[in-house]
Amino acid sequence: MKILTLAGDGIGTEIMSQAVAVLNKVNDKFELGLTLDDALIGGCAIDEHGVPLPDETLAKARDADAVLLGAVGGYKWDTIERSIRPERGLLKIRSELGLFANLRVAKLYPQLAGASSIKPEIINGLDLLIVRELTGGIYFGEPRGIETLDNGDKHGYNTMTYTTPEIKRIGKVAFEMAQTRAKASGKKAKLCSVDKANVLEVTELWKQTITEMGEADYRDVELSHMYADNACMQLIKDPKQFDVMVTGNMFGDILSDEAGMLTGSIGMLPSASLDENGKGMYEPCHGSAPDIAGQDKANPLAMILSVAMMLRYTVKHEESAVAIEQAVSDVLDDGLRTGDILDKSEEGLSLVGCQAMGEAVLAKLA
Ligand SMILES: NC(=O)c1ccc[n+]([C@@H]2O[C@H](COP(=O)([O-])OP(=O)(O)OC[C@H]3O[C@@H](n4cnc5c(N)ncnc54)[C@H](O)[C@@H]3O)[C@@H](O)[C@H]2O)c1
C-alpha cells in the first residue's frame, strides 16, 4: 500500500517526523509492505507553488491508499486572500478525495485523568467514537448567503439538507464501526444516532433512515436516538453510556469537540476521514500551533495515534495499531509528558519535548 505524508506547516513538520519514524518502525517490524512518499500542502505549498493544494499533491493523494496529514496554517499566511489560504487546501483535499466520514475517538488515557476538567469517576475508562458526516448538511447546503431586503434589513440564510443516499452511506460506516468495536471489546455493539427530529424535517428523515437500516441490516447493533441538545448534556453527565455516535455535519462538529475535550488535551486526539472504499486521510484534531512551532514543544502523540488509526482502518492491521497505542500508553506510564499534558500538581513526571516523546514511543516498539 502507498502512504502519502503531508506534514504541512508549524508543528506539522515536527510531529510528522516523529510519526514517520514510528510508521517506518512498525512497517519493518510487522512487514506491512507500506511505501511512503511526501508532498506539500498549506502555507509551505503557497510559498513554493502559489496555491495551498498543488496539482502534484492532489495527484499523489489520489494515487495513495492513505494520507497522513500534520497541520496547516500560520501567522505568515493569515492575511493573504481568503480563497488561497492554507486551510482552503485542507477543505479541497477532503472534498476532492470524497472523504465524507469523519471519525474522532475520544479515549481517556487513565494516566491523564487529571488533565480533564471532569471528575475522574465520570471519565475513567472513557472510549467513544463519533462518526460525523463531513461533506453535506448545512455547511454545504444551497441556497446560502446574505442578502439585503427591500426595507434595507439584511437576511442571512443557510440550508440544511440530506438525501437518503447521503444518510445511508454515513449510517453504514457507523453501524460497521459499532460492530468492529464490539468484536474487539467483546461488548455488545451500540450506536446512538443524534438528530433534532423534533424541529427539523431533514433530521426526521435522518432518524427514519437510520432506524430502517438498523431494522433491515444491523439487528445485532443496539440502536438509540437522541436529540442534539440532550446529547451535549449527556456527554458531560455520563459519557460512558456511549460507544459510537453518528450525526450530521454541524452537530458532529460541536459534539466531537466536546467529546475531545472530555479527555483534557487536544494534543492526544487523532482523527480519520474516510471515503466509500475505506481510503482515508488521518490527522491530529489540533492545528499547526504557531505559538509553539519550531521550539520542540509540540505533543506528537495525536499524530502518532493517527498512524495507529490508519493502520486499523485502511491498512486493516489491528496488531500494529494496538502496538502503537500500547507504546503511547507505556510512555505515559513512565511519566513522560509534553507541556500540554503536564499536570504540575502530580509528582514523578518529566517534561519532555516533541522529539524525546517520539523517540520514547519508538523505543517501546523495539
Ligand atoms: N487541521 C488543521 O490543519 C488545522 C486545524 C485547526 C486549525 N488550523 C490552523 O492552525 C493555526 C492555529 O490555529 P489555533 O491556534 O486555533 O489552533 P491550534 O490547534 O493550532 O492551537 C490551539 C492551542 O493548542 C496548542 N496545541 C495544539 N496542538 C498542540 C500539540 N500537538 N501539542 C501541544 N500544544 C498544542 C497550541 O499551542 C495552542 O495554544 C491556524 O492557522 C488555523 O487555521 C489547522
The ligand as a Gaussian input file, in Angstrom:
#p B3LYP/6-31G(d) Opt

LIG

0 1
 N       -6.282000      20.501000      10.579000
 C       -5.558000      21.608000      10.536000
 O       -4.543000      21.671000       9.871000
 C       -5.966000      22.775000      11.370000
 C       -6.952000      22.653000      12.361000
 C       -7.215000      23.757000      13.185000
 C       -6.522000      24.947000      12.977000
 N       -5.614000      25.026000      11.965000
 C       -4.785000      26.242000      11.771000
 O       -3.768000      26.217000      12.765000
 C       -3.410000      27.550000      13.101000
 C       -3.518000      27.744000      14.603000
 O       -4.881000      27.570000      14.997000
 P       -5.374000      27.556000      16.510000
 O       -4.375000      28.269000      17.348000
 O       -6.783000      27.980000      16.503000
 O       -5.427000      26.004000      16.905000
 P       -4.246000      25.005000      17.321000
 O       -4.879000      23.680000      17.497000
 O       -3.139000      25.090000      16.350000
 O       -3.701000      25.562000      18.725000
 C       -4.561000      25.789000      19.840000
 C       -3.714000      25.728000      21.124000
 O       -3.373000      24.368000      21.400000
 C       -1.969000      24.199000      21.447000
 N       -1.659000      22.948000      20.737000
 C       -2.229000      22.484000      19.606000
 N       -1.685000      21.326000      19.246000
 C       -0.748000      21.035000      20.166000
 C        0.162000      19.957000      20.323000
 N        0.241000      18.924000      19.481000
 N        0.994000      19.986000      21.397000
 C        0.956000      20.995000      22.286000
 N        0.103000      22.043000      22.186000
 C       -0.743000      22.059000      21.125000
 C       -1.373000      25.406000      20.708000
 O       -0.067000      25.684000      21.171000
 C       -2.392000      26.479000      21.019000
 O       -2.088000      27.075000      22.248000
 C       -4.346000      28.454000      12.296000
 O       -3.666000      28.876000      11.150000
 C       -5.505000      27.552000      11.963000
 O       -6.185000      27.941000      10.813000
 C       -5.303000      23.972000      11.188000

